Amino acid sequence: MSFAKNNRIIVGEKTEQNAPMTNQQKVDVAFSDDGTGTADYIIVDSYGYSGSAMILYHFTIHKGQPVVLVSMQNQGNPENMYYMYPTNNKDIQEAFANIVNDK
């Protein structure tokens, strides 16, 4: 995925889907089949679907912990950045954690 190149990734926080993003930080990401690597977020898989809005889930390892990042960004922006935040969907986060932790 081209969004991972040139440090164009911002990860922040949202209290709910339509809330503004806070605590934004520029991060490094990398792709890995086994979750190992040195980037801030190691993407082990991604899933996207388009219903009423495009939603992309990125299943990552961050500081040794499973974190599902989500983005609803479907177009570029003047900053040329890709914005993601930890999902508020507890079911998806818990399911991914169970997979990573062999539960």
N, C-alpha and C positions, 0 to 999 in steps of 0.2 A: 504494500500500500504506500502510495507516495506521500501521504500525510506524515509519515514517520521520519521523513528526511528533513535535514536542515533545522532541527529543533523548532518545529512549528507547532508544538503541542502545548496546550494549556489545560491543566486540570484544576478544577475549583470545587466548590460545594454548593448544593442547592437544598433547601429545606423541602421543596416540592417542585414538581415538574415545571410549572410556569413562574417560579420565583427567579429573581435575578441571581446570577452566579457570584459568589463571594470567595474570598481567599484564593484568588487565582494565582497559579504558579506555572512558570514555564518548566517543562520536564522533558527528559529523554525517554524514548520508548524503543523497544526492540522486539522482534518476533522470535519465538522459541518453541520448539516442539515439546520440550520437557520442562519448561519453566525456569531454566537456568540462564543466567546472564548478569550483566552489571548495570543495565539501564535502570532508571527510576521505576518504570513499569515494564514488565515483561509480558507481552501479549501472547497467550497460548492459543487463543481462538477468538473468533468474532462471529456475530450473527446479526443479520439485519432483516427488517421487514418493513413493508410500506402498507399501512392501513390508512387511517385518517392523516397520519404523519409518518415520515421516515424515521425509524428508530434503529440505531446501531448499538449493539452491546459488544464490549470488548472484555474478554475474560483474561484477567491479568494477575500477575504475582507482584506485589509491592512490599518491599522490606520483608520478604518471606511469607507474606499473608495473601490469601486469595481476595481480590477486589474486582468487582464487576463495575466497569466504567460504562457510561451510556452517553450517547450524543444524538441529538435530534437535528444536527446541522446537515443540511442537504445542499448548501451552496457555499461558494467562497465568500470572503469578506475583505474589507479594505486592509485588514491587518495580515492577511494570508495565514491565519492561524486556524487550527482545528481544536474545538472546545469539547471537553469531556468532564464528567463528574461522576462520583460513585452513585450507583443506582439507589433509588429509594424503594425499589421493589425488593422487599425482604425475602420473598420466596425464591427469586432468582439468585440473590446473594447467598442465601442459605444452601441452596442446591449446589452451587458452584463450590462453596466451602466444603460441603460433604464429599464431593468428588475429589477435591484436592487432598482432603484429610482421610480418604479411603473409608468413609462411613457409609 
